[in-house]
Amino acid sequence: MAEEQEPIGKVSNYFQHVKAAAIKLSAPLKVGDKIRIVGGENTDFEMEVKSMQINREEIKEAKAGDEIGLLVPQEVRKSYKVYKVE
């Protein structure tokens, strides 16, 4: 993936007990999209968005400016960047 690609959002919080990340979006995202989360020294993984929530309500798509909750397979930290995988 090209490093010049613009992130579609960044992690604004991580909830250890439910293994979920809050992500502030700067571009639209929908269930079924693939994303890549990059940050720190050891974090760089891809995942498919299987479900997401806003205020604990299940949603199918989100727009720029939304803050979504997303289950993630490993721990992430604030300000990690989120990219869409084409």
ROTIPA-682955 format. One line per field, with one value per residue: x, y negated, z of N, C-alpha, C in turn; residue in three letters. Coordinates in Angstrom, 3 decimals, padded with zeros to 6 digits. Layout:
n.u = X,... $
n.v = Y,... $
n.w = Z,... $
ca.u = X,... $
ca.v = Y,... $
ca.w = Z,... $
c.u = X,... $
c.v = Y,... $
c.w = Z,... $
residu = Ala,... $
END
This chain:
n.u = 000.855,000.496,002.289,001.435,-001.248,-004.281,-005.345,-008.470,-009.430,-008.873,-007.824,-009.577,-010.009,-009.611,-011.061,-010.311,-011.653,-013.726,-012.466,-012.586,-012.408,-012.684,-013.272,-012.582,-013.923,-012.774,-013.631,-016.164,-017.373,-018.265,-020.036,-018.448,-016.386,-012.795,-010.250,-007.159,-005.129,-002.696,000.089,002.294,005.096,004.680,002.184,000.226,-002.173,-004.706,-008.249,-011.628,-014.534,-016.936,-019.039,-020.358,-020.803,-022.663,-022.965,-023.740,-025.630,-026.323,-024.996,-024.934,-023.496,-021.228,-020.479,-018.102,-016.771,-018.259,-018.072,-017.175,-017.739,-015.842,-015.088,-011.894,-009.085,-006.723,-004.896,-005.126,-004.035,-004.673,-004.716,-003.625,-003.511,-006.123,-006.727,-008.364,-008.598,-008.188 $
n.v = 001.182,-002.217,-004.745,-007.322,-007.367,-008.696,-008.749,-007.383,-007.904,-008.108,-006.389,-007.108,-006.213,-003.287,-000.321,001.884,003.987,004.819,005.111,003.136,000.412,-003.120,-005.125,-008.046,-009.278,-010.507,-010.128,-008.358,-005.116,-001.686,001.311,004.286,003.140,003.149,002.450,000.922,000.730,-001.266,-001.938,-002.998,-000.865,001.796,002.248,003.042,003.967,005.637,005.701,006.849,004.871,005.936,005.254,002.215,-000.535,-003.400,-005.290,-002.930,-001.876,000.297,-000.104,-000.403,-001.973,-004.761,-008.262,-010.854,-012.539,-011.215,-009.295,-006.129,-002.875,000.070,003.490,004.832,006.904,006.776,004.931,001.397,-002.048,-005.482,-007.841,-006.160,-005.477,-005.000,-003.292,-002.821,000.202,000.902 $
n.w = 000.000,-000.760,000.884,000.688,000.818,002.049,005.430,006.629,009.017,012.611,015.571,018.471,020.979,023.102,024.220,026.455,027.864,026.193,023.848,021.810,019.513,019.421,016.709,015.016,012.198,009.026,006.574,004.669,005.810,005.593,006.607,005.702,004.338,003.999,006.304,007.407,010.197,011.590,013.643,016.317,017.162,016.563,015.472,012.808,010.935,008.963,008.569,008.182,008.249,010.232,011.842,013.184,015.454,016.569,019.384,020.755,019.071,016.457,013.231,009.599,007.869,008.032,008.182,007.210,009.989,011.862,014.911,015.472,016.937,017.030,016.862,017.416,016.452,017.886,020.417,020.245,020.072,021.061,018.430,016.481,013.017,010.605,007.682,004.506,002.789,-000.497 $
ca.u = 000.000,001.276,002.311,000.793,-002.696,-004.849,-006.116,-009.909,-009.775,-007.871,-008.333,-009.726,-010.039,-009.606,-011.724,-009.673,-012.572,-014.554,-011.600,-013.199,-011.775,-013.491,-012.549,-013.136,-013.788,-012.631,-014.188,-017.210,-016.998,-019.448,-019.837,-017.962,-015.127,-011.574,-009.446,-005.836,-004.810,-001.243,000.549,003.313,006.183,004.320,000.799,-000.058,-002.986,-005.901,-009.428,-012.890,-015.504,-018.081,-020.127,-019.913,-021.861,-022.579,-023.747,-024.226,-026.630,-025.722,-025.189,-024.363,-022.510,-020.958,-019.946,-017.008,-017.178,-018.838,-017.169,-017.771,-017.143,-015.484,-014.306,-010.602,-008.450,-005.601,-004.936,-004.703,-003.910,-005.122,-004.014,-003.253,-004.203,-006.973,-006.771,-009.245,-007.873,-008.969 $
ca.v = 000.000,-003.442,-005.524,-008.615,-007.242,-009.469,-007.958,-007.672,-008.213,-007.703,-005.835,-008.131,-005.535,-001.819,000.253,003.184,005.026,005.338,005.155,002.268,-000.888,-004.243,-005.702,-009.296,-009.153,-011.682,-009.678,-007.353,-003.716,-000.852,002.726,004.999,002.523,003.609,001.339,001.228,-000.136,-001.371,-002.837,-002.485,-000.109,003.170,002.395,002.855,005.119,005.400,006.422,006.489,004.281,006.853,004.481,000.987,-001.164,-004.782,-005.340,-001.567,-001.466,000.964,-000.835,000.234,-002.881,-005.983,-009.313,-011.654,-013.286,-010.287,-008.519,-004.792,-001.829,001.187,004.544,005.006,008.163,006.548,003.643,000.205,-003.211,-006.764,-008.474,-005.236,-005.852,-003.983,-003.429,-001.901,001.077,001.018 $
ca.w = 000.000,-000.861,002.106,000.469,000.989,003.155,006.395,006.656,010.392,013.584,016.816,019.509,022.271,023.034,025.388,026.680,028.342,025.093,022.668,020.806,019.283,018.938,015.575,014.487,010.746,008.170,005.298,004.926,006.017,005.740,006.919,004.524,003.913,004.647,006.796,007.934,011.331,011.691,014.685,017.220,016.537,016.199,015.044,011.385,010.559,008.164,009.032,007.546,009.171,010.297,012.443,013.848,016.236,017.043,020.634,021.030,018.065,015.306,011.979,008.407,007.296,008.782,007.306,007.749,011.174,012.839,015.753,015.505,017.748,016.163,017.505,016.749,016.868,018.801,021.100,019.506,020.949,020.517,017.304,015.416,011.798,009.981,006.221,003.795,001.879,-001.754 $
c.u = 000.895,001.175,001.596,-000.708,-003.168,-005.559,-007.598,-010.365,-008.632,-008.544,-008.412,-009.791,-009.978,-010.173,-011.271,-010.693,-013.470,-013.767,-012.202,-012.445,-012.848,-012.653,-013.293,-012.864,-013.614,-013.114,-015.233,-016.641,-018.269,-019.070,-019.455,-016.670,-013.960,-010.785,-008.094,-005.568,-003.299,-000.877,001.598,004.399,005.692,002.925,000.643,-000.850,-004.181,-007.039,-010.634,-013.813,-016.750,-019.290,-019.534,-021.108,-021.587,-023.509,-024.455,-025.357,-025.900,-026.021,-024.530,-023.327,-022.402,-020.334,-018.799,-017.534,-017.794,-017.727,-017.837,-017.038,-016.975,-014.713,-013.020,-009.882,-007.240,-005.674,-004.433,-004.642,-004.416,-004.157,-003.437,-004.099,-004.978,-007.048,-007.800,-008.377,-008.730,-008.944 $
c.v = -001.238,-004.235,-006.867,-008.555,-008.007,-008.547,-008.338,-007.972,-007.877,-007.249,-006.953,-007.518,-004.030,-001.292,001.698,004.282,005.594,005.440,004.366,000.948,-001.901,-004.907,-006.932,-009.296,-010.505,-011.355,-008.615,-005.942,-002.911,000.591,003.440,004.401,003.184,002.377,001.858,000.229,-000.086,-002.339,-002.186,-001.738,001.200,003.325,002.049,004.089,004.682,006.212,005.988,005.918,005.175,006.196,003.229,000.331,-002.647,-004.849,-004.015,-001.119,-000.883,000.154,-000.089,-000.665,-004.146,-006.993,-010.047,-012.482,-012.406,-009.660,-007.170,-003.897,-000.592,002.219,004.739,006.231,007.986,005.146,002.528,-000.962,-004.464,-007.254,-007.483,-005.589,-004.686,-004.291,-002.467,-001.092,001.269,002.437 $
c.w = 000.000,000.441,001.948,000.700,002.219,004.135,006.324,008.076,011.317,014.870,017.850,020.905,022.046,024.337,025.557,026.995,027.235,023.787,021.503,020.721,018.926,017.860,015.079,012.982,010.058,006.760,005.601,005.071,006.142,006.067,005.629,003.978,004.641,005.081,007.279,009.051,011.550,012.807,015.557,016.468,015.950,015.634,013.578,010.948,009.736,008.744,008.219,008.616,009.155,010.941,013.056,014.502,016.411,018.250,020.927,020.119,016.870,014.043,010.823,007.740,008.133,007.832,007.989,008.918,012.241,013.680,015.967,016.494,016.884,016.963,016.712,017.300,017.777,019.368,020.200,020.490,020.243,019.450,016.288,014.205,011.194,008.488,005.652,002.832,000.638,-002.268 $
residu = Met,Ala,Glu,Glu,Gln,Glu,Pro,Ile,Gly,Lys,Val,Ser,Asn,Tyr,Phe,Gln,His,Val,Lys,Ala,Ala,Ala,Ile,Lys,Leu,Ser,Ala,Pro,Leu,Lys,Val,Gly,Asp,Lys,Ile,Arg,Ile,Val,Gly,Gly,Glu,Asn,Thr,Asp,Phe,Glu,Met,Glu,Val,Lys,Ser,Met,Gln,Ile,Asn,Arg,Glu,Glu,Ile,Lys,Glu,Ala,Lys,Ala,Gly,Asp,Glu,Ile,Gly,Leu,Leu,Val,Pro,Gln,Glu,Val,Arg,Lys,Ser,Tyr,Lys,Val,Tyr,Lys,Val,Glu $
END
